[in-house]
Amino acid sequence: MRLFIADAKMERKEVLLEKLLHTRVPVRLGEDVFTYGKISKEKMEQLILALRGFDLIIQSLGVEIKRVCATSAIRSAENRDEVVKKVKQECNLNLEILSGEREAEMIFSNFHYYDLPKDGNYIFIDVGGGSTEITIIEGGEKKDAQSFEIGTVRMLLNEQSKLPRAIFAWLNQKLNSKLSYKAIGTGGNINSAIKILEKKQREMVSISELKSIMSTLAKLSKEQRMKKFKLRSDRADVIIPALNIYTQIAEQSGVNELMAPKFGLADGIVLEELSKKNIQHLKFISS
């Protein structure tokens, strides 16, 4: 679960968007959902407590607009309606469950606001705990997007290493064999991998480098990964399946390099709220 707070300030004809806070709590709702199909009473209590804590921080900072969104774990849960009702009763918060397609669209919205070549061809890959969103961009325009119910926690729980054939079939159908693509990776795990490789933000990293660090991590225990690479406990176990997803998709797409510009769904949610106010010109002053 993540809490993301941004401050938007108008200056001349553009809005300066400053990231004030970005923190996370490893509740891992998917551990229940991806194993038993629904969220347990214990996880529900953790969810409520975390949301209450988040809401206190939000109130203390005088945040004017707040939005609570749920992704793969809750949208896959058999008792999702009960979860939404419980959150409303206990926290007085309206929990919005995003579809996979909606999630992909909101992540992709970041593309237009960052300093990336707009005429290029990209494979946009966002890997979460329960789902992976892929967007194909050609000539700076979105050609297609799809959400797949495979993520780091799902792979970890199922001891899975191979991606579903449906992903490869979709890529083969949608990619233009006459074009060359670059990959954009988003999500906390790819950002951690970039840090381990001592790469700068938005610096291209080769897929072979990612496979090499994945191999190194696989030889270590979870505790050794935490100690050697200063990884949090809830990152040290899922970083390997995450890199597995990124590299398999990249290789299937004929991509040799990947860039991680360090934005994701949380940024997309903020951008969507600003777009409702017809704000078009944004500049990020902190990341």
VOGU-3710 file (C-alpha; in Angstrom, 3 decimals, decimal comma):
1> mrlfiadakm> 0,000/0,000/0,000  1,327/3,409/-0,982  0,684/6,958/0,143  1,659/9,628/-2,369  1,232/13,352/-1,671  2,037/16,103/-4,157  1,830/19,899/-3,979  0,716/21,780/-7,092  1,685/25,445/-7,356  0,768/27,791/-10,164
11> erkevllekl> 3,669/29,850/-11,533  3,034/32,019/-14,586  1,389/29,737/-17,137  2,499/26,375/-15,775  1,971/24,295/-12,677  4,968/23,226/-10,621  4,306/19,799/-9,160  6,378/18,859/-6,120  6,360/15,372/-4,636  6,082/15,914/-0,885
21> lhtrvpvrlg> 5,759/12,347/0,347  5,867/8,834/-1,069  5,799/5,986/1,419  4,575/2,410/1,474  3,380/-0,213/3,941  3,902/-3,899/2,971  0,411/-5,195/3,772  0,441/-7,528/0,739  -3,259/-8,163/0,272  -2,341/-10,427/-2,628
31> edvftygkis> -0,887/-13,074/-0,310  -4,479/-13,957/0,607  -6,188/-13,254/-2,699  -3,740/-15,066/-4,979  -3,809/-18,131/-2,685  -7,341/-18,335/-1,283  -9,291/-16,018/-3,592  -10,327/-13,468/-0,994  -8,997/-11,084/1,628  -8,892/-12,560/5,129
41> kekmeqlila> -10,140/-10,909/8,312  -6,535/-10,339/9,431  -5,522/-8,631/6,183  -8,725/-6,581/6,264  -7,753/-5,276/9,716  -4,253/-4,389/8,461  -5,801/-2,587/5,485  -8,099/-0,528/7,727  -5,301/0,399/10,140  -2,987/1,455/7,304
51> lrgfdliiqs> -5,701/3,582/5,697  -6,470/5,259/9,014  -2,789/6,057/9,429  -2,559/7,422/5,898  -5,652/9,548/6,444  -4,193/11,114/9,606  -1,089/12,144/7,644  -3,297/13,524/4,869  -5,313/15,572/7,364  -2,188/16,852/9,145
61> lgveikrvca> -0,850/18,252/5,865  -4,149/19,886/4,907  -4,479/17,989/1,643  -7,386/19,349/-0,405  -7,982/16,405/-2,755  -7,635/12,765/-1,778  -8,289/9,649/-3,795  -8,077/6,001/-2,761  -7,514/3,463/-5,546  -7,217/-0,325/-5,466
71> tsairsaenr> -5,572/-2,509/-8,094  -5,007/-6,200/-8,793  -5,374/-7,775/-5,325  -8,722/-6,201/-4,468  -10,166/-6,359/-7,975  -9,388/-10,110/-7,982  -10,862/-10,720/-4,516  -14,163/-12,560/-4,231  -15,098/-10,304/-1,296  -14,109/-7,003/-2,937
81> devvkkvkqe> -17,573/-5,499/-2,381  -17,262/-6,283/1,316  -13,833/-4,595/1,375  -15,189/-1,423/-0,253  -18,080/-1,344/2,254  -15,755/-1,927/5,217  -13,384/0,858/4,158  -16,325/3,234/3,882  -17,693/2,252/7,296  -14,405/2,216/9,192
91> cnlnleilsg> -12,456/5,001/7,463  -15,124/7,070/5,690  -13,101/6,690/2,485  -14,434/5,833/-0,962  -12,319/2,987/-2,339  -12,189/3,018/-6,137  -11,288/-0,293/-7,789  -9,383/0,297/-11,033  -9,721/-2,146/-13,904  -6,490/-3,443/-15,417
101> ereaemifsn> -7,092/-1,370/-18,543  -7,733/1,760/-16,491  -4,574/1,142/-14,484  -2,494/0,827/-17,666  -4,017/4,029/-19,050  -3,218/6,014/-15,898  0,377/4,776/-15,790  0,833/5,652/-19,465  -0,443/9,215/-18,866  2,953/10,007/-17,315
111> fhyydlpkdg> 4,597/9,609/-20,721  3,353/12,973/-21,983  4,701/14,908/-19,005  8,252/13,607/-18,882  11,232/14,647/-20,981  11,269/11,633/-23,299  11,617/11,644/-27,101  7,978/11,788/-28,205  8,568/10,371/-31,687  10,079/7,107/-30,474
121> nyifidvggg> 8,736/3,561/-30,225  8,453/2,095/-26,741  7,300/-0,926/-24,791  5,936/0,482/-21,546  6,119/-2,184/-18,782  4,713/-1,698/-15,288  5,127/-4,632/-12,903  3,119/-4,795/-9,695  2,453/-7,470/-7,115  -0,570/-8,919/-8,858
131> steitiiegg> -0,584/-7,636/-12,423  1,630/-6,394/-15,220  0,499/-3,612/-17,537  2,061/-3,342/-21,007  1,554/-0,394/-23,349  2,903/-0,203/-26,905  3,851/3,283/-28,114  4,695/3,983/-31,755  5,748/7,403/-32,987  4,889/8,842/-29,591
141> ekkdaqsfei> 1,289/7,621/-29,780  -0,306/4,776/-27,835  -1,044/1,895/-30,178  -2,352/-0,668/-27,711  -2,343/-1,641/-24,037  -3,165/-4,721/-22,031  -3,193/-5,769/-18,387  -2,115/-9,303/-17,479  -2,858/-11,012/-14,173  0,755/-11,882/-13,423
151> gtvrmllneq> 2,931/-10,027/-10,928  5,743/-10,437/-8,429  3,686/-11,761/-5,502  1,712/-14,136/-7,741  4,950/-15,560/-9,169  6,541/-15,820/-5,726  3,584/-17,630/-4,167  3,301/-20,047/-7,111  7,067/-20,524/-7,440  6,603/-19,568/-11,065
161> sklpraifaw> 9,405/-18,578/-13,440  7,805/-18,590/-16,896  5,325/-15,959/-18,021  1,919/-17,003/-19,401  1,964/-17,692/-23,133  -0,822/-15,135/-23,530  1,684/-12,322/-22,960  4,001/-13,550/-25,703  1,094/-14,147/-28,082  -0,196/-10,612/-27,471
171> lnqklnskls> 3,240/-9,076/-28,071  3,712/-11,065/-31,289  0,336/-9,876/-32,526  0,653/-6,207/-31,579  4,314/-5,335/-32,213  5,397/-4,108/-35,635  8,257/-6,313/-36,835  9,526/-3,462/-39,022  10,097/-1,178/-36,042  12,659/-1,200/-33,245
181> ykaigtggni> 11,512/-0,438/-29,707  13,003/0,742/-26,444  11,625/-0,366/-23,098  10,385/1,853/-20,281  10,112/0,028/-16,973  8,125/1,324/-14,006  7,619/-0,053/-10,519  9,579/-0,163/-7,288  11,560/-3,276/-8,191  13,075/-1,894/-11,373
191> nsaikilekk> 14,003/1,288/-9,513  15,795/-0,838/-6,900  17,621/-2,765/-9,626  18,751/0,486/-11,250  20,079/1,641/-7,881  21,962/-1,643/-7,363  23,556/-1,219/-10,803  24,495/2,367/-9,828  22,736/3,791/-12,858  21,376/7,313/-13,001
201> qremvsisel> 17,665/7,969/-13,336  16,608/7,630/-17,007  19,988/6,136/-17,944  19,601/3,176/-20,279  20,438/-0,209/-18,773  21,011/-3,279/-20,920  18,813/-6,328/-20,533  21,970/-8,405/-20,091  22,877/-6,242/-17,067  19,451/-6,876/-15,560
211> ksimstlakl> 19,804/-10,617/-16,145  23,249/-10,530/-14,558  22,042/-8,814/-11,388  19,057/-11,195/-11,293  21,468/-14,138/-11,394  23,567/-12,605/-8,613  20,514/-12,036/-6,414  19,226/-15,578/-7,029  22,418/-17,031/-5,537  21,858/-15,184/-2,277
221> skeqrmkkfk> 19,369/-15,777/0,509  16,767/-13,126/1,234  18,744/-11,984/4,278  21,975/-11,777/2,253  20,231/-9,644/-0,396  18,971/-7,308/2,304  22,431/-6,938/3,820  24,527/-6,724/0,646  22,252/-4,472/-1,412  20,424/-2,672/1,429
231> lrsdradvii> 17,014/-3,945/0,314  13,928/-3,866/2,502  12,506/-7,247/3,507  9,426/-6,814/1,311  11,628/-5,910/-1,665  14,294/-8,574/-1,260  11,973/-11,474/-2,040  10,018/-10,038/-4,999  12,832/-8,316/-6,912  13,847/-11,552/-8,659
241> palniytqia> 10,389/-12,399/-10,085  10,051/-8,727/-11,066  13,305/-8,730/-13,046  12,228/-12,022/-14,564  9,072/-10,359/-15,900  10,873/-7,300/-17,291  13,598/-9,302/-19,023  11,261/-11,914/-20,545  8,982/-9,235/-21,995  11,960/-7,243/-23,291
251> eqsgvnelma> 13,557/-10,253/-24,959  10,269/-11,325/-26,542  9,971/-7,781/-27,928  13,517/-7,743/-29,333  14,515/-4,996/-26,901  18,119/-4,740/-25,729  17,872/-1,776/-23,346  15,488/-0,456/-20,717  15,045/2,887/-19,000  13,361/3,448/-15,621
261> pkfgladgiv> 12,170/7,085/-15,366  10,798/6,503/-11,832  7,121/7,229/-12,230  4,061/5,042/-11,968  0,407/4,722/-11,072  0,536/7,163/-8,138  1,883/9,881/-10,442  -0,801/9,058/-12,996  -3,548/9,464/-10,407  -2,249/12,924/-9,471
271> leelskkniq> -1,984/13,928/-13,131  -5,562/12,815/-13,770  -6,826/14,948/-10,887  -4,993/17,975/-12,284  -6,330/17,328/-15,783  -9,867/17,619/-14,367  -8,998/21,254/-13,658  -7,890/21,707/-17,295  -4,249/22,037/-16,273  -2,134/21,167/-19,298
281> hlkfiss> 1,349/22,540/-18,615  3,147/20,795/-15,771  6,699/20,790/-14,560  8,007/18,338/-11,980  10,367/20,026/-9,548  11,024/17,090/-7,222  11,141/13,313/-7,626
//
